[in-house]
Structure formats: C-alpha cells, structure tokens
Amino acid sequence: MNLKKIKDFIDKNFIKSKNIWLAYLLAIFFGTFGLHRFYLKKNGLKMLLITVLTLGLGVIITYPILIIDLFKIPDWIKECNKISPIEKNIQTNQSNKHINNTVTSTNTLSEPLSASSSLNNSLGTNIGETNLSNINRHRNSQVISYDFKPKLQPVMEFKPKTKTKKKSTRTKTNSSETIKISRLRKLRDNYVVVDIETTGLSPGEDKIIQLSAIKYIDNKEIAVFNEYINPHTKLSDFIINLTGITQDVVDHGKELNDIKDDFISFYGDLPLVGHYINGFDIKFLIANNLVIKNVATIDTLPLARKLDLENAKLPTVKKFLGINNNSHDSLDDCYTTNALYQFAKENF
C-alpha cells in the first residue's frame, strides 16, 4: 500500500467523516482528557481542564462523564456526519454555477476557434512566446561603484533596535592571553572592513596568504591596507584556482611578523567589519597575534541573509548589488563587504 492510498484511507475514514471506532478508542484510552470530545467537536476543553487542574480528583470526576459519553458517541457520530439541507443547497448551487460558467466560457471560445485552424495555430504561438518571455525575464540589477550610494529597494523591512546588544566570547591567543570580542549589532559610521585569504580553513594549521583592510571614517574611505604574506608552504591547486594567488606571489610576499604592528595600528580601536568575520576571519587574526587586545566586530553575514537570496555568500551578494570585481581576492571582497554594509545601513 503506497502513501497515496494510506492518505486517501485516512481522509475517508478519519477526517472527511467521523469514525465511531476511533471515537471509542479515544474515549477508552484518553477519555479523561476529553480527546474523543475534541475529535467530535463537543467541548472537550472542559474535561481537560477538570483533569489537569484538579489532578487525581479530576480523573475521578471525569469517569462518570466518560461513561455517559460512551452512550452518546453513536448519536454524536451521526450528527457530525450529517449534512443539513441548507448546506446541501449551497453546495448544489455553487456546483451548478461553476458548471454554467464553464459551459458558457466553452461555448464562447469554441466559435472563433473553430473558424480557422490558422488562427488556432497563431494563438498557440503567441501564448508560447508570452510564456517564454515571462520565464526568461531576469531581475534588474543596478551597477554600484565602490563609492556608491545604494538606491536599491530593501527586500524586506527591518527596524534595528534602539539599544545596542552585544554578545561576547573569549578566545585565547598563542601567548595564552584572553581577548574579549564584542559582537556589535548596531552599524557604525567609523569602522575598518577586513578580509583574508588563507591556505585552508583551520586557524591552528593553515596560514594567511593575503590580508586586506579598508578604513572608513564617517562612511568615507580614508586608507587601504593590502599585503601578500609568505606562508612558507606550497599552495594547493585548489587555493590557487580559487583565489588567483600564485606560488610566486606569496614566495615574494612579506613576513607576517613584519606587518603585524602596522595592521594593528591601522585598525586601532575601530570595530572590524567582515563577512562571516565571527566564524572565520577573527579566529585566524587571533591565532596569528594580529589582535592583541579587546576588539569589536560587526558580521555582515546576517545582513546578507535579510536580502532573501539563494544564499548569503559574497559572490551572490555581489551579483545582486551589481558589483563587478574578483571574488576571493581579499581587497575586492573588502569592497563588496562594504557595499553590503552601506546597503544595510541605508535600507535596513
């Protein structure tokens, strides 16, 4: 017996028509909770309240009511399955009206369609072209430059809360110092967008090969930080194809310790903005001693989810915003992240 037959059996015997044996079973096993009355729409709430509110005493009280119900169930079943004459007339009138409308529309269409087969063919062609044009219609997107002012309409309404809520976690650095990370929800005007490219996904084992950051004051770009870093390891073909960073580029890159102080002084006390920064970037930055004190972060991943796209990844967001740059290049990803951040500030 397939699922359709099972569904039809349940609809026929338990949903569309009330079943006397099911009502008896509910009364026998769950009668003190009035489930048989719920099933038959006979105010089972009263029995349930008596049983629950008075506990053991309630069970004793509902037993006599249940015994009386057992004699009433057959009559209740007939009452539930009975359709009043008024309801029958309403159903009959509605079905007749539907049939008349169908016959009228069929007669109206049959005359011009039977006049000429060529007209029929042309009509079918036009309908097909119309359907294809609707299917192939794409969403309009607006090309936005890096110093853009987003003009796209927000996909959904979002009102940020007046009070800033912070979620804090503590992460240990390599020097066993504890750093407090404050996860901000309120979007700021002064911030630093940061993004990294790495040899893999593990902060403890993999290395940073590109570190980029852009500083914004009053929402205006004032400085850019972008460095390739020598990981002293061979890049995998996957990473080379994904990022476009070659082995020769990182071999001639700078040492991480040489740029550490410059990066730390670059962002200073400003919050760090990044796409999935709380789940990825900040872990690599702390593991490599690029964050040495308490820091605030703003993750743009939840903002991307409010756009209701197929996913919240940066390449998908980039297409939606009409940005044309290289994905998985940390500097270009910083610009894309800032575009999403500014779009969220103006629309959310």
Secondary structure, DSSP 8 states (H G I E B T S, - for coil): --HHHHHHHHIIIIISS--HHHHHHHHHHHGGGTHHHHHTTS-THHHHHHHHHHHHHHHHHHHHHHHHHHHHHHHHHHHHH---HHHHHHHHHHHHHHHHHHHHHHHHHHHHHHH-HHHHHHHHHHHHHHHHHHHT---------TT----S--SS-----SS--EEEEEEE-TTS-EEEEEEE-S--SSEEEEEEEESSS-TTT--EEEEEEEEEETTEEEEEEEEEB--SS---HHHHHHH---HHHHHTSB-HHHHHHHHHHHHTTS-EEETTIIIIIHHHHHHTTS--S-EEEEESHHHHHTT--S---HHHHHHHHT--S-TT-HHHHHHHHHHHHHHHHHH-
